[in-house]
Amino acid sequence: MRLSRGKFLIALGVLLVIIDQVIKVLVKTNMSIGDSIHVFGDWFQIYFIENEGMAFGMKFGGAVGKFLLSLFRIVLFGFLVWWINRLLKKPGTPFGVAVGLTLITAGAFGNIVDCLFYGLIWDYAPFMFGRVVDMFYFPIIDTVFPDWMPLIGGRPFRFFAPVFNFADSCVTCGALYLLFFQFRFFAKESR
């Protein structure tokens, strides 16, 4: 039995969200904030933090900002689901476009789950005010600029300091896939 394109995308999205949530729950229940496990030398670590705001720990206007951010994520998720459904019904739409958008949608949903429910589950915040669990850390270069360099000498330098999660990876991979491999579709659509 062969899955329809729509059922395949639903299965893919559900699988990605399950993987994301299993990783987050394992990290949250087995590590303390700030704990680090070196997976591959110093440059690949599982480093547990909780992100209260947007990407890279940016915050957005206190409690009202957090509520608006959670609401925005929900609306964006709904729009993406609607758009994928519309594209599947449109003849000639490359299936890869729907796959890329599904990666983005699944990643967004994984982080929405954290914001909506993690505060309630772990009893630290009300509905929609939970923190996103982040854990992947790749400080590939962690050094100090030489003293002889003007303006920056002696300052620390770390290449790729953000800590992120599987859902963030889904969003990034989906966006990069669409940018590099489905650009022609979007260029044609904008005409």
C-alpha positions in Angstrom: 0.0 0.0 0.0 1.4 3.4 -1.0 0.9 6.5 1.0 -0.6 9.6 -0.6 1.6 12.7 -0.7 -0.5 14.3 2.0 -0.3 11.2 4.3 3.4 11.0 3.7 3.9 14.6 4.8 1.8 14.1 7.9 3.8 11.0 8.8 7.0 12.9 8.2 5.9 15.8 10.3 4.7 13.6 13.2 8.0 11.6 13.1 10.1 14.8 13.3 8.0 16.2 16.2 8.3 12.9 18.1 12.1 12.8 17.6 12.3 16.4 18.8 10.1 15.8 21.9 11.9 12.6 22.9 15.3 14.3 22.7 14.0 17.3 24.7 12.3 15.2 27.4 15.4 13.0 27.7 17.6 16.0 28.2 15.2 17.8 30.5 14.7 14.7 32.8 18.4 13.6 32.8 20.4 16.8 33.0 20.4 20.0 35.0 20.5 23.4 33.3 24.1 24.1 32.4 25.2 20.5 32.3 27.3 19.5 29.4 28.1 16.1 27.8 31.0 16.1 25.4 29.9 13.9 22.4 32.8 14.5 20.1 35.7 16.3 21.7 35.1 19.9 22.8 33.4 20.9 19.6 30.2 18.8 19.8 28.4 18.9 23.1 25.0 18.3 24.5 24.6 21.4 26.6 21.2 21.9 28.3 19.7 25.3 28.4 16.2 26.7 28.4 15.4 29.5 26.0 12.7 31.9 27.2 12.4 33.8 24.0 13.2 33.6 20.4 16.2 32.2 18.5 19.6 32.7 20.2 18.0 33.6 23.5 16.6 36.9 22.4 13.6 38.1 24.5 10.6 39.9 23.3 9.0 42.4 25.8 8.4 40.4 29.1 5.2 38.5 29.8 3.2 40.3 27.1 5.9 39.7 24.6 6.2 36.0 25.5 2.4 35.7 25.0 2.5 37.5 21.7 5.4 35.3 20.5 3.6 32.1 21.4 0.5 33.4 19.7 2.5 34.4 16.6 4.1 30.9 16.5 0.6 29.3 16.6 -0.7 31.5 13.8 2.4 30.9 11.7 2.0 27.1 12.2 -1.6 27.3 11.0 -0.6 29.3 8.0 2.1 26.8 7.0 -0.4 23.9 7.3 -2.9 25.8 5.2 -0.2 26.6 2.6 1.1 23.0 2.3 -2.5 21.8 1.9 -3.1 24.4 -0.8 0.1 23.5 -2.6 -0.7 19.7 -2.6 -4.0 20.5 -4.4 -2.3 22.7 -7.0 -1.2 20.7 -10.1 2.4 21.0 -11.0 3.7 21.9 -7.5 7.0 20.1 -6.9 6.6 17.7 -4.0 10.0 18.9 -2.7 8.4 22.3 -1.9 5.9 20.6 0.3 8.6 18.5 2.0 10.7 21.6 2.7 7.7 23.4 4.2 6.8 20.3 6.2 10.3 20.3 7.8 9.8 24.0 8.8 6.3 23.3 10.0 7.3 20.3 12.1 10.2 22.3 13.7 7.9 25.2 14.5 5.4 22.8 16.1 8.1 21.2 18.2 9.0 24.5 19.7 5.3 25.5 20.1 4.8 22.4 22.3 7.6 23.6 24.6 6.1 27.1 24.9 2.5 25.9 25.4 3.0 22.9 27.7 6.4 22.6 29.3 5.7 25.3 31.9 2.6 23.3 33.0 4.2 19.9 32.8 7.2 20.9 34.8 5.2 23.3 37.0 7.2 26.5 36.5 4.9 28.6 34.2 1.3 28.9 33.0 0.0 27.8 29.6 1.9 29.6 26.7 4.8 30.7 28.9 7.0 27.6 28.8 10.7 27.7 27.8 12.1 26.0 24.8 14.7 23.2 25.6 17.9 23.6 23.7 20.9 21.2 23.8 23.0 21.0 20.7 26.2 23.1 21.0 29.0 23.2 18.4 31.8 25.6 19.5 34.0 24.6 16.6 36.5 27.3 17.3 36.9 28.5 20.9 39.9 30.7 21.2 41.2 34.2 22.1 42.3 36.7 19.6 46.1 37.4 19.8 47.1 40.5 21.7 48.8 42.0 18.7 45.4 42.4 16.8 44.1 46.0 17.0 40.8 46.5 18.8 40.0 42.8 19.3 43.3 41.5 20.7 42.8 39.5 23.9 39.1 39.1 23.4 37.5 35.6 23.3 36.3 34.3 20.0 33.9 31.4 19.6 32.6 30.3 16.2 29.1 29.0 16.3 28.1 29.8 19.9 24.3 29.3 19.6 22.7 26.3 21.4 19.8 24.9 19.5 17.5 21.9 19.3 16.3 19.3 16.8 13.2 21.5 15.9 15.5 24.4 15.1 17.5 22.1 12.9 14.3 21.0 11.0 13.4 24.7 10.4 16.9 25.5 9.2 17.3 22.4 7.0 13.8 23.0 5.5 14.6 26.7 4.8 18.0 25.9 3.3 16.6 23.1 1.2 13.9 25.4 -0.2 16.5 28.1 -0.8 19.0 26.0 -2.6 16.8 23.4 -4.4 13.4 24.9 -4.8 14.3 28.5 -5.5 12.9 28.3 -9.1 9.4 27.4 -7.8 9.3 30.5 -5.6 10.8 32.7 -8.3 8.1 31.5 -10.7 5.3 32.0 -8.1 6.3 35.6 -7.4 5.8 36.6 -11.1 
